[in-house]
Amino acid sequence: PRVELAWAMKAHQHAQVYFNLISSVDPKFLNLTKVDDQIYSEFRKSFKDLKIDVLDPEELKSEPAKEKWRPFCLRFEGVVEDFNYGTLLRLDCRQGYTEENTIFGG
């Protein structure tokens, strides 16, 4: 429980910073890491049909989903700092971070 709480607190801080960034800069000109293109390419290889504009929590949190997410995240060990930390995700990208529109993925 303490580790999850620490992840949630760090994820909340990151979410605020990133939301401010994506709200003030055209996302096509924004790189959050040096390997954004690699991450996205690997993401699409692993999750070809995952809708990203409106997320289905079941596609993120179910046991079968976790079995796909773990290997994906492990690919970035040593490449991305805090590669295995949880993150706050907006379920609907057109809305902000609200209690109803936010899920913790960890």
Residue pairs with C-beta under 8 A, 6 or more apart in sequence:
4 86
4 106
7 85
7 86
7 104
7 106
8 86
8 88
8 104
10 82
10 85
11 85
11 86
11 87
11 88
11 104
11 106
12 88
14 87
14 88
15 87
15 88
15 97
15 102
16 97
18 32
19 96
19 97
21 30
21 32
22 30
33 39
33 80
35 76
35 79
35 80
38 79
39 76
39 80
42 72
42 75
43 72
46 68
46 71
46 72
47 68
47 72
50 59
52 93
53 92
53 93
53 94
54 91
54 92
54 93
55 89
55 90
55 91
55 92
55 103
57 91
57 103
58 65
59 65
60 69
60 89
60 103
60 105
61 103
61 105
69 105
73 83
73 84
74 83
74 84
76 83
77 83
77 84
85 106
86 104
86 105
86 106
87 104
87 105
87 106
88 97
88 102
88 103
88 104
88 105
89 102
89 103
89 104
89 105
90 96
90 97
90 101
90 102
91 101
91 102
91 103
92 101
95 101
